[in-house]
Amino acid sequence: MTDESTVGADESKKDQKNNVLIASIVTAAVVSAATAAYIVWRKSQVNRGSVDSVQDLLDKAHRTLHILENRLEDLRDSVSLNTSGDGSTVTA
């Protein structure tokens, strides 16, 4: 063997090692992405029931807000009725 053929064989081995290394990295990345996608999908399936409960909480908060608005309006009316007779000006 000449020195040139030895150098060529070493470069070929390095290229093969690099190809195997690149293929391993790509495979690991694909497996990691697939695993992450599966985990996200499973969590979304598990949390699907809690989405309904969040909507229920929002509806309850909306109803409570309307009740508070009605009470505030009643309070304003009450204050305006009480202050209209004594000549003082009160705003709520």
Stockholm file with secondary structure:
# STOCKHOLM 1.0

chainA/1-92         MTDESTVGADESKKDQKNNVLIASIVTAAVVSAATAAYIVWRKSQVNRGSVDSVQDLLDKAHRTLHILENRLEDLRDSVSLNTSGDGSTVTA
#=GR chainA/1-92 SS CCHHHHHHHHHHHHHHHHHHHHHHHHHHHHHHHHHHHHHHHHHHHHTHHHHHHHHHHHHHHHHHHHHHHHHHHHHHHHHHHHHHTTSCCCCC
#=GC SS_cons        CCHHHHHHHHHHHHHHHHHHHHHHHHHHHHHHHHHHHHHHHHHHHHTHHHHHHHHHHHHHHHHHHHHHHHHHHHHHHHHHHHHHTTSCCCCC
//
